[in-house]
Amino acid sequence: MTSKVEEALGYEQARDELIEVVRRLEAGGTTLEESLALWERGEELAKVCRRWLDGARARLDAALAEEAETEAAQESAGDES
């Protein structure tokens, strides 16, 4: 289940925030509580990015399939002449 805030995040926003979360985790110096909170936020952001990427892939696949169908129909119509 996604929150309204996560739904409002664009891919670039989620990616940039995820990069910042990773940077902070790698830098260290945070308490265990802070590290866990950052990790959990990073997991949420990664899911948001994955949903965006999956959606983009589905749109590309649909467009490519439509293009292939159009080409096949045109070739078929050309064969009937």
C-alpha positions in Angstrom: 0.0 0.0 0.0 1.4 3.4 -1.0 0.9 6.6 0.9 -0.4 9.8 -0.8 3.1 11.3 -0.5 4.7 8.4 -2.2 2.2 8.5 -5.0 2.9 12.2 -5.5 6.7 11.6 -5.9 7.9 11.6 -9.4 10.7 9.2 -10.5 13.4 11.9 -10.4 12.4 13.1 -7.0 12.3 9.6 -5.5 15.6 8.7 -7.2 17.3 11.9 -5.9 16.0 11.3 -2.4 17.2 7.7 -2.5 20.6 8.8 -3.6 20.7 11.1 -0.6 19.6 8.3 1.8 22.3 6.0 0.5 24.9 8.8 0.8 23.9 9.4 4.4 24.0 5.7 5.2 27.4 5.2 3.6 28.8 8.3 5.5 27.9 6.7 8.8 27.8 8.7 12.0 24.1 8.1 12.5 22.5 6.3 15.4 21.0 2.9 15.0 17.5 4.4 15.1 18.4 6.9 12.4 20.1 4.3 10.3 17.0 2.1 10.5 14.7 5.0 9.6 16.9 5.9 6.6 17.0 2.2 5.5 13.2 2.0 5.7 12.8 5.3 3.8 15.3 4.0 1.2 13.2 0.8 0.7 10.1 2.9 0.2 11.8 5.1 -2.3 13.2 2.1 -4.2 9.7 0.8 -4.5 8.4 4.1 -5.9 11.3 4.1 -8.4 10.5 0.5 -9.4 6.8 1.3 -9.9 7.8 4.2 -12.2 10.2 2.0 -14.2 7.8 -0.9 -14.4 5.1 1.6 -15.7 7.5 3.0 -18.3 8.5 -0.5 -19.4 4.8 -1.4 -19.8 4.2 1.7 -21.9 7.2 1.0 -24.1 6.2 -2.7 -24.6 2.6 -1.6 -25.5 3.9 1.0 -28.0 6.3 -1.5 -29.6 3.6 -4.2 -29.8 1.2 -1.7 -31.5 3.9 -0.7 -33.9 4.6 -4.4 -34.8 0.9 -5.0 -35.3 0.7 -2.0 -37.6 3.7 -3.1 -39.6 2.3 -6.7 -39.8 -1.1 -5.3 -41.0 0.6 -3.2 -43.6 2.6 -6.1 -44.9 -0.4 -8.3 -45.0 -2.4 -5.7 -46.9 0.5 -5.4 -49.4 0.6 -9.2 -49.9 -3.1 -9.1 -50.9 -2.6 -6.7 -53.8 
